[in-house]
Amino acid sequence: MPAVAEPDQPPVCAARRGDPDAWDALLRRHQLPLYAYVAELVRHEQTALDIVQETFIAAARHLASLRDDAKFSSWLFGIARQKCAQHWRKPPRDHEPVEELADVLSDDADGPRDWLIRREREEEFFARLAELPEPQREVLLLHFLEDFSLEEIADITSAPVGTVKSRLHYAKRALRQRLEEKS
């Protein structure tokens, strides 16, 4: 009788057992989305990189406490949110603002004119986004840029789902108004 191949185990299970390849896969999958989220919250490139690194270190230390491997992403973003909160409690330091996420998101495939127009729109969007209160900005980022469900955002932010819905509603409305005012 031929041997039946076992399905691949999720990288979270393998990472829990200490498999470096599994950790590498988790890092590669979550590094950029986590950085984009943190960078938008803390607005400083080096601080964002430090927080992402601290987040992965904390995740490695506490992976055994994760009860549902399917919730690894929201659990990881929750750790990053806690690290951002710890950062905000520290006394402020003078630093230069983080480069716009538009640099990461833009695509040079079009001509220079198209690229400049797209870049201008992205800069305007992120400038208006930065004007929102942090709780509203956070839910917009998690929902639209990181594609988390309302329930996952509730887990990440430690807020009830109803609060997340409310923040998302008011954030979309405020962002729409700000963008229309600039048009």
MARBA-3410 file (N, C-alpha, C, O; in Angstrom, 1 decimal):
183
0.9,-1.2,0.0,0.0,0.0,0.0,0.9,1.2,0.0,1.8,1.3,0.8 ~ 0.7,2.2,-0.9,1.5,3.4,-1.0,1.2,4.3,0.2,0.1,4.4,0.7 ~ 2.3,4.9,0.6,2.2,5.9,1.7,1.4,7.1,1.3,1.6,7.6,0.2 ~ 0.5,7.6,2.2,-0.3,8.8,1.9,0.5,9.9,2.5,0.8,9.9,3.7 ~ 0.7,10.9,1.7,1.4,12.1,2.2,0.5,12.8,3.2,-0.7,13.1,3.0
1.1,13.2,4.4,0.3,14.0,5.3,0.3,15.4,4.9,1.3,15.9,4.3 ~ -0.8,16.1,5.1,-0.9,17.5,4.7,0.2,18.3,5.5,0.5,18.0,6.6 ~ 0.6,19.4,4.8,1.6,20.2,5.5,1.0,20.8,6.8,-0.1,21.2,6.8 ~ 1.8,20.8,7.8,1.4,21.4,9.1,1.5,22.9,8.9,2.4,23.4,8.3 ~ 0.6,23.6,9.6,0.7,25.1,9.5,2.0,25.6,10.1,2.6,24.9,11.0
2.6,26.7,9.5,3.9,27.1,10.1,3.8,27.5,11.5,4.9,27.4,12.2 ~ 2.7,27.8,12.1,2.6,28.1,13.5,2.9,26.9,14.3,3.6,27.0,15.3 ~ 2.4,25.8,14.0,2.7,24.5,14.7,4.2,24.2,14.7,4.8,23.9,15.7 ~ 4.7,24.3,13.5,6.1,24.0,13.3,7.0,25.1,14.1,8.0,24.7,14.6 ~ 6.6,26.3,14.0,7.3,27.4,14.8,7.3,27.1,16.3,8.3,27.3,17.0
6.2,26.6,16.7,6.0,26.3,18.2,7.0,25.2,18.6,7.5,25.2,19.7 ~ 7.3,24.3,17.6,8.3,23.2,17.9,9.7,23.7,17.7,10.6,22.9,17.9 ~ 9.9,25.0,17.3,11.2,25.5,17.1,11.8,25.4,15.7,13.0,25.6,15.6 ~ 11.0,25.1,14.7,11.5,25.0,13.4,11.9,26.4,12.8,11.0,27.2,12.6 ~ 13.1,26.6,12.5,13.6,28.0,12.0,12.9,28.3,10.6,12.7,29.5,10.4
12.7,27.3,9.8,12.1,27.6,8.5,10.6,28.1,8.7,10.2,28.9,7.9 ~ 9.9,27.5,9.7,8.6,28.0,9.9,8.6,29.4,10.4,7.7,30.2,10.0 ~ 9.5,29.8,11.3,9.6,31.1,11.8,10.0,32.1,10.6,9.5,33.2,10.5 ~ 10.8,31.6,9.7,11.2,32.4,8.6,10.0,32.7,7.7,9.7,33.8,7.2 ~ 9.1,31.7,7.5,7.9,31.8,6.7,6.9,32.8,7.4,6.3,33.6,6.7
6.8,32.7,8.7,5.9,33.6,9.4,6.4,35.0,9.3,5.6,36.0,9.2 ~ 7.7,35.2,9.5,8.3,36.5,9.4,8.1,37.1,8.0,7.7,38.3,7.9 ~ 8.4,36.3,7.0,8.2,36.9,5.6,6.8,37.2,5.3,6.5,38.2,4.7 ~ 5.8,36.5,5.8,4.4,36.7,5.5,3.9,38.0,6.3,3.1,38.7,5.7 ~ 4.4,38.2,7.5,3.8,39.2,8.3,4.7,40.5,8.5,4.2,41.5,9.0
5.9,40.4,8.1,6.8,41.5,8.3,6.4,42.9,7.7,6.3,43.9,8.4 ~ 6.1,42.9,6.4,5.7,44.1,5.7,4.3,44.6,6.2,4.2,45.8,6.5 ~ 3.3,43.8,6.2,2.0,44.3,6.7,2.1,44.9,8.2,1.5,45.9,8.5 ~ 2.9,44.2,9.0,3.1,44.6,10.4,3.8,46.0,10.4,3.5,46.9,11.2 ~ 4.8,46.1,9.6,5.6,47.3,9.5,4.7,48.5,9.0,4.7,49.6,9.6
3.9,48.2,8.0,3.0,49.3,7.5,2.1,49.8,8.6,1.8,51.0,8.7 ~ 1.5,48.8,9.3,0.6,49.2,10.4,1.3,50.0,11.5,0.8,51.0,11.9 ~ 2.4,49.5,11.9,3.1,50.2,13.0,3.7,51.5,12.6,3.6,52.5,13.3 ~ 4.2,51.6,11.4,4.8,52.9,10.8,3.7,53.9,10.8,4.0,55.1,11.1 ~ 2.5,53.6,10.4,1.4,54.6,10.3,1.0,55.0,11.7,0.6,56.2,11.9
1.1,54.2,12.7,0.8,54.5,14.1,1.9,55.4,14.7,1.5,56.4,15.4 ~ 3.1,55.0,14.6,4.2,55.7,15.4,4.8,56.8,14.5,5.4,57.7,15.1 ~ 4.7,56.8,13.2,5.2,57.9,12.4,6.7,58.1,12.4,7.1,59.2,12.3 ~ 7.4,57.0,12.7,8.9,57.2,12.7,9.5,55.8,12.2,9.2,54.8,12.8 ~ 10.3,55.9,11.1,10.7,54.7,10.5,11.5,53.7,11.4,11.2,52.6,11.5
12.5,54.3,12.1,13.4,53.4,12.9,12.6,52.9,14.1,12.8,51.7,14.5 ~ 11.7,53.7,14.7,10.9,53.2,15.8,10.0,52.1,15.3,9.8,51.1,16.0 ~ 9.4,52.2,14.1,8.5,51.2,13.6,9.3,49.9,13.4,8.8,48.8,13.7 ~ 10.5,50.0,12.9,11.3,48.8,12.7,11.7,48.1,14.0,11.6,46.9,14.1 ~ 12.0,48.9,15.0,12.3,48.4,16.3,11.0,47.7,16.9,11.2,46.6,17.5
9.9,48.3,16.8,8.7,47.7,17.3,8.3,46.4,16.6,7.9,45.5,17.3 ~ 8.5,46.4,15.3,8.2,45.1,14.6,9.2,44.0,15.1,8.8,42.9,15.3 ~ 10.4,44.4,15.3,11.4,43.4,15.8,11.0,42.9,17.2,11.0,41.8,17.5 ~ 10.6,43.9,18.1,10.2,43.6,19.4,9.0,42.7,19.4,8.8,41.8,20.3 ~ 8.1,42.9,18.5,6.9,42.1,18.3,7.2,40.7,18.0,6.6,39.8,18.6
8.1,40.5,17.1,8.5,39.1,16.7,9.2,38.4,17.9,9.0,37.2,18.1 ~ 10.0,39.1,18.6,10.7,38.5,19.8,9.6,38.1,20.8,9.7,37.0,21.4 ~ 8.7,39.0,21.1,7.6,38.7,22.1,6.8,37.5,21.6,6.4,36.6,22.4 ~ 6.5,37.4,20.3,5.7,36.3,19.7,6.5,35.0,19.9,5.9,34.0,20.2 ~ 7.8,35.0,19.7,8.6,33.8,19.8,8.6,33.4,21.3,8.5,32.2,21.6
8.6,34.3,22.2,8.6,33.9,23.6,7.3,33.4,24.1,7.2,32.5,25.0 ~ 6.2,33.9,23.5,4.9,33.6,24.1,4.0,32.8,23.1,2.8,32.7,23.3 ~ 4.6,32.2,22.1,3.8,31.4,21.1,3.1,30.3,21.8,2.0,29.9,21.4 ~ 3.6,29.7,22.8,2.9,28.6,23.5,1.6,29.1,24.1,0.7,28.2,24.4 ~ 1.4,30.4,24.4,0.2,30.9,25.0,-0.9,31.1,24.0,-2.1,31.3,24.3
-0.6,31.0,22.7,-1.6,31.1,21.6,-2.4,29.9,21.6,-1.9,28.8,21.4 ~ -3.7,30.1,21.8,-4.6,28.9,21.9,-5.2,28.4,20.5,-5.5,27.3,20.3 ~ -5.3,29.4,19.6,-5.8,29.1,18.3,-4.9,29.5,17.2,-4.7,30.7,16.9 ~ -4.2,28.5,16.6,-3.2,28.9,15.6,-3.7,29.7,14.4,-3.0,30.5,13.8 ~ -5.0,29.5,14.1,-5.7,30.3,13.0,-5.7,31.8,13.3,-5.9,32.6,12.4
-5.6,32.1,14.6,-5.6,33.6,15.0,-4.2,34.2,15.1,-4.1,35.2,15.8 ~ -3.2,33.5,14.6,-1.9,34.0,14.7,-1.7,35.5,14.3,-1.1,36.3,15.0 ~ -2.3,35.8,13.1,-2.1,37.2,12.6,-2.7,38.2,13.5,-2.0,39.2,13.8 ~ -3.9,38.0,14.0,-4.5,39.0,14.8,-3.8,39.0,16.2,-3.7,40.1,16.8 ~ -3.3,37.9,16.7,-2.6,37.8,17.9,-1.3,38.6,17.7,-0.9,39.4,18.6
-0.6,38.5,16.6,0.7,39.2,16.3,0.4,40.7,16.3,1.2,41.5,16.8 ~ -0.6,41.1,15.6,-1.0,42.5,15.5,-1.3,43.1,16.8,-1.1,44.3,17.1 ~ -2.0,42.3,17.7,-2.3,42.7,19.0,-1.0,43.0,19.9,-0.9,43.9,20.6 ~ 0.0,42.1,19.7,1.3,42.3,20.4,1.9,43.6,19.9,2.4,44.4,20.7 ~ 1.8,43.9,18.5,2.4,45.1,18.0,1.7,46.3,18.5,2.3,47.3,18.8
0.4,46.2,18.7,-0.4,47.3,19.2,0.0,47.6,20.7,0.2,48.8,21.1 ~ 0.3,46.6,21.5,0.7,46.8,22.8,2.1,47.4,22.8,2.4,48.3,23.7 ~ 3.0,47.0,21.9,4.3,47.6,21.8,4.2,49.1,21.5,5.0,49.9,22.0 ~ 3.3,49.4,20.6,3.1,50.9,20.2,2.6,51.6,21.5,3.0,52.7,21.7 ~ 1.7,51.0,22.2,1.2,51.7,23.4,2.3,51.9,24.4,2.4,53.0,25.0
3.2,50.9,24.5,4.4,51.1,25.4,5.3,52.2,24.9,5.8,53.0,25.7 ~ 5.4,52.3,23.6,6.2,53.4,23.0,5.6,54.8,23.3,6.3,55.7,23.7 ~ 4.3,54.9,23.2,3.6,56.2,23.5,3.7,56.6,24.9,3.7,57.8,25.2 ~ 3.9,55.7,25.8,4.0,56.0,27.3,5.4,56.5,27.6,5.6,57.1,28.7 ~ 6.3,56.3,26.7,7.7,56.8,27.0,7.8,58.3,26.7,6.9,58.8,25.9
8.7,59.0,27.3,8.8,60.4,27.0,9.2,60.6,25.6,10.0,59.8,25.0 ~ 8.6,61.6,24.9,8.9,61.8,23.5,10.3,62.2,23.2,11.0,62.9,24.0 ~ 10.8,61.8,22.1,12.2,62.2,21.6,12.0,62.9,20.3,11.0,62.7,19.6 ~ 13.0,63.7,20.0,12.9,64.5,18.7,13.4,63.5,17.6,14.4,62.8,17.7 ~ 12.6,63.4,16.6,12.9,62.6,15.4,12.2,63.1,14.2,11.3,63.8,14.2
12.7,62.6,13.0,12.1,63.0,11.8,10.9,62.1,11.5,11.0,60.9,11.9 ~ 9.9,62.6,10.8,8.7,61.8,10.5,9.1,60.6,9.5,10.1,60.7,8.8 ~ 8.3,59.5,9.6,8.6,58.4,8.8,8.2,58.7,7.3,7.4,59.6,7.0 ~ 9.0,58.1,6.4,8.7,58.3,5.0,7.3,57.9,4.7,6.8,56.9,5.4 ~ 6.6,58.5,3.8,5.2,58.1,3.4,5.2,56.7,3.0,6.0,56.2,2.3
4.1,56.0,3.4,3.9,54.6,3.0,3.7,54.6,1.5,3.8,53.5,0.9 ~ 3.4,55.7,0.9,3.2,55.7,-0.6,4.4,55.2,-1.3,4.3,54.6,-2.4 ~ 5.6,55.4,-0.7,6.9,54.9,-1.3,6.8,53.4,-1.4,7.3,52.8,-2.4 ~ 6.3,52.8,-0.4,6.2,51.3,-0.4,5.1,50.8,-1.3,5.3,49.8,-2.0 ~ 4.0,51.6,-1.4,2.9,51.1,-2.1,2.9,51.5,-3.6,2.2,50.8,-4.4
3.7,52.5,-4.0,3.6,52.9,-5.4,4.3,51.9,-6.3,5.1,51.1,-5.9 ~ 3.9,52.0,-7.6,4.4,51.1,-8.6,4.8,52.0,-9.8,4.1,52.8,-10.3 ~ 6.1,51.8,-10.2,6.7,52.6,-11.2,6.4,52.1,-12.6,7.0,52.6,-13.6 ~ 5.4,51.2,-12.8,5.1,50.6,-14.1,4.6,51.7,-15.1,4.9,51.5,-16.3 ~ 3.9,52.7,-14.6,3.4,53.7,-15.5,4.4,54.7,-15.8,5.6,54.7,-15.3
4.1,55.7,-16.7,5.0,56.8,-17.0,5.2,57.7,-15.8,4.5,57.6,-14.8 ~ 6.2,58.6,-15.8,6.5,59.5,-14.7,5.3,60.4,-14.4,5.1,60.7,-13.2 ~ 4.5,60.9,-15.3,3.3,61.7,-15.0,2.3,60.9,-14.2,1.8,61.4,-13.2 ~ 2.0,59.7,-14.6,1.0,58.9,-13.9,1.5,58.6,-12.5,0.8,58.6,-11.5 ~ 2.8,58.3,-12.4,3.4,58.0,-11.1,3.3,59.2,-10.2,2.9,59.0,-9.0
3.6,60.4,-10.7,3.5,61.6,-9.9,2.0,61.9,-9.4,1.8,62.3,-8.3 ~ 1.1,61.7,-10.3,-0.3,61.9,-9.9,-0.7,60.9,-8.9,-1.4,61.3,-7.9 ~ -0.4,59.6,-9.1,-0.7,58.6,-8.1,-0.1,58.9,-6.7,-0.7,58.8,-5.7 ~ 1.2,59.3,-6.8,1.9,59.6,-5.6,1.3,60.8,-4.8,1.2,60.8,-3.6 ~ 0.8,61.8,-5.6,0.2,63.0,-5.0,-1.1,62.5,-4.3,-1.4,63.0,-3.2
-1.9,61.7,-4.9,-3.2,61.2,-4.3,-2.9,60.4,-3.1,-3.6,60.5,-2.1 ~ -1.9,59.5,-3.1,-1.5,58.7,-2.0,-1.1,59.6,-0.8,-1.5,59.3,0.3 ~ -0.3,60.6,-1.1,0.2,61.5,-0.1,-1.0,62.2,0.6,-1.1,62.4,1.8 ~ -1.9,62.7,-0.3,-3.1,63.4,0.2,-3.9,62.4,1.1,-4.4,62.8,2.2 ~ -4.1,61.2,0.6,-4.9,60.2,1.4,-4.3,60.0,2.8,-4.9,60.1,3.8
-2.9,59.8,2.8,-2.3,59.5,4.1,-2.2,60.7,5.0,-2.2,60.6,6.2 ~ -2.1,61.9,4.4,-2.2,63.1,5.2,-3.5,63.3,5.8,-3.6,63.6,7.0 ~ -4.6,63.0,5.1,-6.0,63.1,5.7,-6.1,62.0,6.7,-6.8,62.2,7.8 ~ -5.6,60.8,6.5,-5.7,59.7,7.4,-5.0,60.0,8.7,-5.5,59.7,9.8 ~ -3.9,60.7,8.6,-3.1,61.1,9.8,-3.9,62.1,10.7,-3.6,62.2,11.9
-4.9,62.8,10.1,-5.6,63.8,10.9,-6.7,63.1,11.8,-7.2,63.7,12.7 ~ -7.0,61.9,11.5,-8.0,61.2,12.3,-7.5,60.8,13.7,-6.3,60.7,13.9 ~ -8.4,60.7,14.6,-8.0,60.2,16.0,-7.4,58.8,15.9,-7.8,58.0,15.0 ~ -6.4,58.5,16.7,-5.7,57.2,16.6,-6.6,56.0,16.6,-6.4,55.1,15.8 ~ -7.7,55.9,17.4,-8.5,54.7,17.4,-9.2,54.6,16.0,-9.4,53.4,15.5
-9.6,55.7,15.4,-10.3,55.6,14.1,-9.3,55.2,13.0,-9.5,54.4,12.2 ~ -8.1,55.8,13.1,-7.0,55.5,12.1,-6.6,54.1,12.2,-6.4,53.4,11.2 ~ -6.5,53.6,13.4,-6.1,52.2,13.6,-7.1,51.2,13.0,-6.7,50.3,12.3 ~ -8.4,51.4,13.2,-9.4,50.4,12.6,-9.4,50.5,11.1,-9.6,49.5,10.4 ~ -9.2,51.7,10.6,-9.2,51.8,9.1,-8.0,51.1,8.5,-8.1,50.3,7.6
-6.8,51.2,9.2,-5.6,50.5,8.7,-5.8,49.0,8.8,-5.5,48.3,7.8 ~ -6.3,48.6,9.9,-6.4,47.1,10.1,-7.5,46.5,9.2,-7.3,45.4,8.7 ~ -8.6,47.3,8.9,-9.6,46.7,8.1,-9.3,46.8,6.6,-9.5,45.8,5.9 ~ -8.9,47.9,6.2,-8.7,48.1,4.7,-7.3,47.8,4.2,-7.2,47.2,3.1 ~ -6.3,48.1,4.9,-5.0,47.8,4.5,-4.5,46.4,4.8,-3.8,45.8,4.0
-4.9,46.0,6.0,-4.5,44.7,6.5,-5.5,43.6,6.3,-5.2,42.4,6.5 ~ -6.7,44.0,5.9,-7.8,43.1,5.6,-8.3,42.2,6.8,-8.6,41.0,6.6 ~ -8.2,42.7,8.0,-8.7,42.0,9.2,-10.2,42.1,9.3,-10.8,43.2,8.9 ~ -10.9,41.1,9.8,-12.3,41.2,10.0,-12.6,42.0,11.2,-11.7,42.3,12.0 ~ -13.8,42.4,11.4,-14.2,43.2,12.6,-13.9,42.5,13.9,-13.5,43.1,14.9
-14.1,41.2,13.9,-13.9,40.4,15.1,-12.4,40.3,15.4,-12.0,40.4,16.5 ~ -11.6,40.2,14.3,-10.1,40.2,14.5,-9.6,41.5,15.0,-8.7,41.6,15.9 ~ -10.2,42.6,14.5,-9.8,43.9,15.0,-10.2,44.1,16.4,-9.5,44.7,17.2 ~ -11.3,43.6,16.8,-11.8,43.7,18.2,-10.8,42.9,19.1,-10.4,43.4,20.2 ~ -10.3,41.8,18.6,-9.3,41.0,19.4,-8.0,41.9,19.5,-7.4,41.9,20.6
-7.5,42.4,18.4,-6.3,43.2,18.4,-6.4,44.4,19.3,-5.4,44.7,20.1 ~ -7.5,45.1,19.2,-7.6,46.4,20.0,-8.2,46.2,21.3,-8.3,47.2,22.1 ~ -8.6,45.0,21.7,-9.3,44.8,23.0,-10.5,45.7,23.2,-10.8,46.1,24.3 ~ -11.2,45.8,22.1,-12.5,46.6,22.1,-13.6,45.7,21.6,-13.4,44.8,20.9 ~ -14.8,46.0,22.1,-16.0,45.2,21.6,-16.2,45.4,20.1,-15.8,46.5,19.6
-16.8,44.5,19.5,-17.0,44.5,18.0,-17.9,45.8,17.7,-17.6,46.4,16.7 ~ -18.9,46.1,18.6,-19.7,47.3,18.3,-18.9,48.5,18.3,-19.1,49.4,17.5 ~ -17.9,48.6,19.2,-17.0,49.8,19.2,-16.2,49.9,18.0,-16.0,51.0,17.4 ~ -15.7,48.7,17.5,-14.9,48.7,16.3,-15.8,49.1,15.1,-15.3,49.9,14.3 ~ -17.0,48.7,15.0,-17.9,49.1,13.9,-18.1,50.6,14.0,-18.1,51.3,13.0
-18.4,51.1,15.2,-18.6,52.5,15.3,-17.4,53.4,14.9,-17.5,54.3,14.2 ~ -16.2,52.9,15.4,-15.0,53.6,15.0,-14.8,53.6,13.5,-14.4,54.6,12.9 ~ -15.0,52.5,12.9,-14.9,52.3,11.4,-15.8,53.2,10.7,-15.5,53.9,9.7 ~ -17.1,53.2,11.1,-18.1,54.1,10.5,-17.7,55.6,10.6,-17.7,56.3,9.6 ~ -17.4,56.0,11.8,-17.0,57.5,11.9,-15.7,57.8,11.2,-15.5,58.9,10.7
-14.8,56.9,11.2,-13.5,57.1,10.5,-13.7,57.2,9.0,-13.2,58.1,8.4 ~ -14.5,56.4,8.4,-14.8,56.5,7.0,-15.5,57.8,6.7,-15.2,58.4,5.7 ~ -16.5,58.1,7.5,-17.2,59.4,7.2,-16.3,60.6,7.4,-16.3,61.5,6.5 ~ -15.4,60.6,8.4,-14.5,61.8,8.6,-13.5,61.8,7.5,-13.2,62.9,7.0 ~ -13.0,60.7,7.1,-12.0,60.6,6.0,-12.6,61.1,4.7,-12.0,61.9,4.0
-13.8,60.7,4.4,-14.5,61.1,3.2,-14.7,62.6,3.2,-14.4,63.3,2.2 ~ -15.1,63.2,4.3,-15.3,64.6,4.4,-14.0,65.4,4.2,-14.0,66.4,3.5 ~ -12.9,64.9,4.8,-11.6,65.6,4.7,-11.2,65.5,3.2,-10.6,66.5,2.7 ~ -11.3,64.4,2.6,-10.9,64.3,1.2,-11.8,65.2,0.3,-11.3,65.8,-0.7 ~ -13.1,65.3,0.6,-14.0,66.1,-0.3,-13.6,67.6,0.0,-13.7,68.4,-1.0
-13.2,68.0,1.2,-12.9,69.4,1.4,-11.7,69.8,0.6,-11.6,70.9,0.2 ~ -10.7,68.9,0.4,-9.5,69.2,-0.3,-9.7,69.1,-1.8,-8.9,69.6,-2.6 ~ -10.8,68.6,-2.3,-11.1,68.5,-3.7,-11.5,69.8,-4.3,-11.7,69.9,-5.5
END
